[in-house]
Amino acid sequence: MMGDISIRSMSQDDAQEMCSWEYSGQYRVYNNSWEKMAEQHISYADEETRRKEFYTLLRDGKMIGFFRLRRGEKVVELGLGLRPDLCGQGLGKKLVQAAVQEHKKRFGDLPLWLAVRVWNERAIRCYRTCGFVEIKRLTLELSEGPTEFIRMEYRDDEKVERNCKASGSVVQ
């Protein structure tokens, strides 16, 4: 049993807890320091940004992941993360489905995009299962240097909905 899954707006406590997560191997690029982020008012460390764009995914009242919906001029960009000790348990699909549902509720038909590092095959498989398709590849300059990404877009159709439901990813 997966337990009860819910979402809420991200609190500062959630953001600080998220910064304590320790990813290993190549996934270390996702480790963050609350102090550095707060000092620079970056991302979820900025209260206004966090309130408008970030959500916490909970299972039985405990934080298991997060997502961000950032509205651009013509698209909404999705960012998301799952607590490292829970990866590989099918919860990524629940996280993606929760984000897609919130996107539909808040932004309707605006396209939903995400960018994923090309080496993150586990995430790419999850996104494809839940209806994202590759639309292009790009290289971004990050603190760790030039990094290759795949830009993916959500395609809403009944077949995708059935795949997500069949894999147990629908959030109530």
N, C-alpha and C positions, 0 to 999 in steps of 0.2 A: 504494500500500500504506500502511495506517495504522500499521503497526508493532505490537509487542506492548504491550497495555494491561494494567495491573495497578493494584491499590490497596494502600495500607499506612496504618497509623496515622500521623497527622501529627506530624512532629518539630518542634522549635523552629526548626531550620534551614529547614524547609519554610515555616513561618509567617513567618519573616523574609523569605524569598525572595518570598513572596506579597505582602508589603507593598511590595516594590520594583516591582510591576507598575504600569504607568501607563495608565489608561484615559483616553480623550479624549471631548470633547463631553459630552453629558448623562450618559454613563457614568462621568464623573469622581467621581460620588457614591460609587463603589466603591473609590476610592483610599484607602489607609490608611497611617498612620505607626506603625511598630513601637514607637517610643519612647512615643508617646501611649497606645497600647494596653497596653503593658507597665507603664507608670506607673500605670494605672488597673485593671490585671489584668482587662481586658475580653476576652471571647471567646477566641480561640485564643492570646492572650498569657498566659492563665492555664493553667498546666501541667496541673492536674487536669481542667479543662474540655476542653482540647485532647486529652488522653489518652482521655477517655470519649466524646467527641462528634465529633471531626474526623478526616477521612481525606484522603489525598493520592492523586490520580489521576496515574499515570505512563505515559508512552509511551517505550518503549525505555530505561527507567530515568530519564527526565527528567520533572520535574514539569510537568504541563500543566493541572491544575485541582485543585479540592478540593470536598468536600461535608461538611456537618454534619448529623447526626441527633440531634436533641434531644427526649428523651422528656418529654412533658407528662403530665398526669393521665389523659387519655383519647385523646390523639393523639401522633404523632411529627411534629415539624416539621423540614422539610428546607430547608437553605440551601446554595447552591452557587455556584461561580464558575469561569470558564475563563480561562486566560492570555489577555490581550487580543489578542496577535498571532496567536492561533489561532482567534479567533471567525470564524464563517462557513465553516468547513471540515468541518462534520458531527460534530465532536468533542463538542458539547453533548449530543447524543443518547447517546453513549457514557458521558458523565459522569452523565446522568440514569439510564441503565440500571444503571450500577454502584451508584448510591445506592439504587435500588429493590431491587436484589438484596441489598445489605447490610441494608436495612430488613427484608426478608422473613426473612433469616437471624437477625437479632437480635430483632425485635419481632413476627414472625408476622403476625397479622391486625389489629394496631392500625392505625387509619387513618393515612395519610401525607398531610400537608398541606404546602403552601408558599405564600408570599406573593410576588408579583411586582409591580413598579411598572407601572401601567397603560400607560405609554409604551414599555415594553420588549417591543415586538412580536416581535422576533427570539426572545427567550426564551419568550414565550407560545406561539408556533408550535411550538417544540421540545417544550415540556411537553405540549401537546395531542397531538402525534404519539406521544409516549411514554405516553399514557394518563391525563393529568391533565385534569380538567374544572373549570370555574369553579363555585364554590359561593356566593360572595358578593363584594361590593366593600366596601372599608373605607378609612377615612382614619386614618393614624397620625401622631402628633406626633413629628417627628424634628428633629435639629439644624438641618436646612435648612428647617424649617417643616412645615406640614401636607402630607402626601404620600399620594396615592391608590394603593391596592394592589388587586390581584385575589387573593382566596384561592382556591387550587386544591387538589383532592383527587385522589389517585391511585385509579383504578378498574382493578382487575386482571381482565382477561378475555383470552381467546385472540386475539381480533381485534387488540387493542392489542399483544400480544406479537408477532403476525405483522407489524404495521406497523413496530415497532421493529427486528425482524430484517431486514425488507426494506430498511430504510434503513441497515443496517449498524451498528446501535447496540448489539449484544450484546457484553458484555465477557466474556472467558474467564477 
